[in-house]
Amino acid sequence: MKTVGIDQVNLQDCVNQAQEDRLIVTRDGHPVALVIAIDEEQLELGQDASFWKLIEERRGQRSVSREELEKSWPEE
């Protein structure tokens, strides 16, 4: 992940750099934006009602905390 000051780039530079890796844009040393690349599949999923229904259903299910997961992980 790369970090760049807002006064050091323009939109075209941000888009180009985001194609390679995530880009954090800062103002006065503080992060103000995260620029990431997106592809057509992501756009299609984001507009698919059945995808969001699956997400909503999953969020309603019980989750496992990291601590529980680590306890169940076999030791090496």
Number of C-alpha atoms within 10 A of each C-alpha: 10 12 13 15 15 18 10 10 12 9 10 9 10 21 15 12 17 19 13 12 13 17 21 20 21 17 12 9 11 10 14 12 12 15 16 16 15 10 7 8 8 11 10 10 12 12 10 11 10 11 12 13 11 10 11 11 9 11 10 8 8 7 9 9 9 9 9 10 9 11 10 9 9 6 6 3
